[in-house]
Amino acid sequence: MTAVKPNRSEAFVAANKPCTSRRFILCKNELLLHVGNELLRSGSRIILLITLGEQGMILFDGDQPPYHVPPRAREVYDLSGAGDTAIAH
């Protein structure tokens, strides 16, 4: 496995941390950054992309600083396969 793409709730569950609120300011959400870094440490060399719904995505890649991918509004007809599409970009 080289890349993992959980959504925010799945990332918190995987790190065994409570996910108390869906509303957050990404730059000030230290808990989300902690969760991402903790998940990176728990596995072998992987890339972690956490999807954040309307807030975009955040990419964790080894020793690089986390990178926030801002959202781009699109008209969506079918959400099936959205995770695969997100990680392919």
C-alpha positions in Angstrom: 0.0 0.0 0.0 1.4 3.4 -1.0 -1.5 5.7 -0.5 -4.4 5.9 1.9 -7.4 8.2 1.5 -9.7 8.3 4.5 -12.3 11.0 5.0 -11.9 13.2 8.2 -14.2 10.9 10.3 -12.4 7.7 9.2 -9.0 9.3 10.0 -10.0 10.2 13.5 -11.4 6.7 14.1 -8.2 5.1 12.7 -6.1 7.2 15.1 -8.5 6.4 18.0 -9.3 10.1 18.6 -12.7 11.7 19.1 -14.1 13.6 16.2 -16.3 16.2 18.0 -17.1 18.8 15.4 -17.4 18.9 11.6 -16.9 22.7 11.6 -13.3 23.7 11.9 -10.7 26.2 10.5 -8.1 24.0 8.8 -5.1 26.2 9.7 -6.0 26.2 13.4 -7.1 22.5 13.7 -4.1 21.1 15.5 -5.9 17.9 16.3 -6.4 17.1 12.6 -2.7 17.7 12.0 -1.8 15.5 14.9 -4.1 12.7 13.6 -2.5 12.9 10.2 1.0 12.7 11.6 0.1 9.9 13.9 -1.4 7.8 11.1 1.8 8.4 9.0 3.9 7.1 11.9 1.8 4.0 12.4 2.3 2.6 9.0 5.1 1.9 6.5 6.1 4.6 4.0 2.7 5.8 2.8 1.1 8.9 1.5 -2.0 10.0 3.5 -4.7 12.1 1.8 -7.6 13.0 4.1 -10.7 14.3 2.4 -12.5 17.1 4.1 -15.7 17.5 2.1 -16.3 21.2 1.3 -13.0 22.2 2.9 -11.0 20.2 0.3 -8.3 17.7 1.2 -5.0 17.7 3.2 -2.0 15.7 2.1 0.6 14.2 4.5 3.7 12.9 2.8 6.6 11.8 4.9 8.7 14.7 6.2 7.0 17.3 4.0 4.7 19.8 5.8 1.0 19.0 5.4 -0.4 20.4 2.2 -4.0 21.7 2.0 -5.6 21.1 -1.3 -8.4 23.7 -1.6 -11.8 22.6 -3.0 -12.9 23.3 -6.6 -16.7 23.4 -7.0 -18.0 20.9 -9.6 -21.5 19.8 -10.6 -21.6 16.1 -9.4 -24.0 13.5 -10.8 -22.7 10.4 -9.1 -20.5 10.2 -6.0 -19.6 6.5 -6.4 -15.8 6.3 -7.0 -15.2 9.8 -5.7 -12.4 8.5 -3.4 -10.6 6.8 -6.3 -11.0 9.9 -8.4 -9.6 12.1 -5.6 -6.5 10.0 -5.0 -5.9 9.7 -8.8 -5.6 13.4 -9.2 
